[in-house]
């Protein structure tokens, strides 16, 4: 699952707003 690894990395960056 590539999206999962991308989710963890993105969550620490700007994507945190999406999953916060």
mmCIF file of the N, C-alpha and C atoms, coordinates in Angstrom:
data_MODEL
# 
_entry.id   MODEL 
# 
loop_
_atom_site.group_PDB 
_atom_site.id 
_atom_site.type_symbol 
_atom_site.label_atom_id 
_atom_site.label_alt_id 
_atom_site.label_comp_id 
_atom_site.label_asym_id 
_atom_site.label_entity_id 
_atom_site.label_seq_id 
_atom_site.pdbx_PDB_ins_code 
_atom_site.Cartn_x 
_atom_site.Cartn_y 
_atom_site.Cartn_z 
_atom_site.occupancy 
_atom_site.B_iso_or_equiv 
_atom_site.pdbx_formal_charge 
_atom_site.auth_seq_id 
_atom_site.auth_comp_id 
_atom_site.auth_asym_id 
_atom_site.auth_atom_id 
_atom_site.pdbx_PDB_model_num 
ATOM 1  N N  . UNK A 1 1  ? 0.832  -1.207 0.000  1.00 0.00 ? 1  UNK A N  1 
ATOM 2  C CA . UNK A 1 1  ? 0.000  0.000  0.000  1.00 0.00 ? 1  UNK A CA 1 
ATOM 3  C C  . UNK A 1 1  ? 0.866  1.255  0.000  1.00 0.00 ? 1  UNK A C  1 
ATOM 4  N N  . UNK A 1 2  ? 1.017  1.819  -1.165 1.00 0.00 ? 2  UNK A N  1 
ATOM 5  C CA . UNK A 1 2  ? 1.848  3.017  -1.296 1.00 0.00 ? 2  UNK A CA 1 
ATOM 6  C C  . UNK A 1 2  ? 1.155  4.226  -0.657 1.00 0.00 ? 2  UNK A C  1 
ATOM 7  N N  . UNK A 1 3  ? -0.164 4.236  -0.763 1.00 0.00 ? 3  UNK A N  1 
ATOM 8  C CA . UNK A 1 3  ? -0.919 5.364  -0.224 1.00 0.00 ? 3  UNK A CA 1 
ATOM 9  C C  . UNK A 1 3  ? -0.782 5.479  1.288  1.00 0.00 ? 3  UNK A C  1 
ATOM 10 N N  . UNK A 1 4  ? -0.562 4.349  1.950  1.00 0.00 ? 4  UNK A N  1 
ATOM 11 C CA . UNK A 1 4  ? -0.441 4.362  3.408  1.00 0.00 ? 4  UNK A CA 1 
ATOM 12 C C  . UNK A 1 4  ? 0.835  5.059  3.843  1.00 0.00 ? 4  UNK A C  1 
ATOM 13 N N  . UNK A 1 5  ? 1.933  4.740  3.169  1.00 0.00 ? 5  UNK A N  1 
ATOM 14 C CA . UNK A 1 5  ? 3.211  5.358  3.494  1.00 0.00 ? 5  UNK A CA 1 
ATOM 15 C C  . UNK A 1 5  ? 3.169  6.840  3.159  1.00 0.00 ? 5  UNK A C  1 
ATOM 16 N N  . UNK A 1 6  ? 2.481  7.161  2.081  1.00 0.00 ? 6  UNK A N  1 
ATOM 17 C CA . UNK A 1 6  ? 2.343  8.562  1.666  1.00 0.00 ? 6  UNK A CA 1 
ATOM 18 C C  . UNK A 1 6  ? 1.482  9.320  2.667  1.00 0.00 ? 6  UNK A C  1 
ATOM 19 N N  . UNK A 1 7  ? 0.509  8.597  3.256  1.00 0.00 ? 7  UNK A N  1 
ATOM 20 C CA . UNK A 1 7  ? -0.382 9.216  4.232  1.00 0.00 ? 7  UNK A CA 1 
ATOM 21 C C  . UNK A 1 7  ? 0.377  9.588  5.504  1.00 0.00 ? 7  UNK A C  1 
ATOM 22 N N  . UNK A 1 8  ? 1.246  8.696  5.944  1.00 0.00 ? 8  UNK A N  1 
ATOM 23 C CA . UNK A 1 8  ? 2.011  8.956  7.172  1.00 0.00 ? 8  UNK A CA 1 
ATOM 24 C C  . UNK A 1 8  ? 2.957  10.123 6.966  1.00 0.00 ? 8  UNK A C  1 
ATOM 25 N N  . UNK A 1 9  ? 3.629  10.152 5.816  1.00 0.00 ? 9  UNK A N  1 
ATOM 26 C CA . UNK A 1 9  ? 4.574  11.234 5.520  1.00 0.00 ? 9  UNK A CA 1 
ATOM 27 C C  . UNK A 1 9  ? 3.821  12.549 5.334  1.00 0.00 ? 9  UNK A C  1 
ATOM 28 N N  . UNK A 1 10 ? 2.691  12.477 4.621  1.00 0.00 ? 10 UNK A N  1 
ATOM 29 C CA . UNK A 1 10 ? 1.906  13.677 4.365  1.00 0.00 ? 10 UNK A CA 1 
ATOM 30 C C  . UNK A 1 10 ? 1.255  14.213 5.629  1.00 0.00 ? 10 UNK A C  1 
ATOM 31 N N  . UNK A 1 11 ? 0.912  13.324 6.546  1.00 0.00 ? 11 UNK A N  1 
ATOM 32 C CA . UNK A 1 11 ? 0.255  13.739 7.781  1.00 0.00 ? 11 UNK A CA 1 
ATOM 33 C C  . UNK A 1 11 ? 1.181  14.608 8.623  1.00 0.00 ? 11 UNK A C  1 
ATOM 34 N N  . UNK A 1 12 ? 2.481  14.354 8.505  1.00 0.00 ? 12 UNK A N  1 
ATOM 35 C CA . UNK A 1 12 ? 3.448  15.147 9.257  1.00 0.00 ? 12 UNK A CA 1 
ATOM 36 C C  . UNK A 1 12 ? 3.725  16.474 8.561  1.00 0.00 ? 12 UNK A C  1 
ATOM 37 N N  . UNK A 1 13 ? 3.277  16.591 7.307  1.00 0.00 ? 13 UNK A N  1 
ATOM 38 C CA . UNK A 1 13 ? 3.529  17.818 6.552  1.00 0.00 ? 13 UNK A CA 1 
ATOM 39 C C  . UNK A 1 13 ? 2.258  18.662 6.438  1.00 0.00 ? 13 UNK A C  1 
ATOM 40 N N  . UNK A 1 14 ? 1.845  18.924 5.212  1.00 0.00 ? 14 UNK A N  1 
ATOM 41 C CA . UNK A 1 14 ? 0.692  19.781 4.966  1.00 0.00 ? 14 UNK A CA 1 
ATOM 42 C C  . UNK A 1 14 ? -0.602 18.993 4.880  1.00 0.00 ? 14 UNK A C  1 
ATOM 43 N N  . UNK A 1 15 ? -0.496 17.682 4.637  1.00 0.00 ? 15 UNK A N  1 
ATOM 44 C CA . UNK A 1 15 ? -1.683 16.851 4.505  1.00 0.00 ? 15 UNK A CA 1 
ATOM 45 C C  . UNK A 1 15 ? -2.361 16.605 5.853  1.00 0.00 ? 15 UNK A C  1 
ATOM 46 N N  . UNK A 1 16 ? -1.772 17.136 6.899  1.00 0.00 ? 16 UNK A N  1 
ATOM 47 C CA . UNK A 1 16 ? -2.347 16.955 8.226  1.00 0.00 ? 16 UNK A CA 1 
ATOM 48 C C  . UNK A 1 16 ? -3.741 17.571 8.280  1.00 0.00 ? 16 UNK A C  1 
ATOM 49 N N  . UNK A 1 17 ? -3.953 18.606 7.468  1.00 0.00 ? 17 UNK A N  1 
ATOM 50 C CA . UNK A 1 17 ? -5.246 19.283 7.454  1.00 0.00 ? 17 UNK A CA 1 
ATOM 51 C C  . UNK A 1 17 ? -6.325 18.365 6.890  1.00 0.00 ? 17 UNK A C  1 
ATOM 52 N N  . UNK A 1 18 ? -5.920 17.422 6.051  1.00 0.00 ? 18 UNK A N  1 
ATOM 53 C CA . UNK A 1 18 ? -6.885 16.510 5.431  1.00 0.00 ? 18 UNK A CA 1 
ATOM 54 C C  . UNK A 1 18 ? -7.328 15.424 6.399  1.00 0.00 ? 18 UNK A C  1 
ATOM 55 N N  . UNK A 1 19 ? -6.401 14.950 7.204  1.00 0.00 ? 19 UNK A N  1 
ATOM 56 C CA . UNK A 1 19 ? -6.704 13.808 8.075  1.00 0.00 ? 19 UNK A CA 1 
ATOM 57 C C  . UNK A 1 19 ? -6.805 14.190 9.541  1.00 0.00 ? 19 UNK A C  1 
ATOM 58 N N  . UNK A 1 20 ? -6.682 15.471 9.827  1.00 0.00 ? 20 UNK A N  1 
ATOM 59 C CA . UNK A 1 20 ? -6.699 15.903 11.220 1.00 0.00 ? 20 UNK A CA 1 
ATOM 60 C C  . UNK A 1 20 ? -8.127 15.822 11.753 1.00 0.00 ? 20 UNK A C  1 
# 
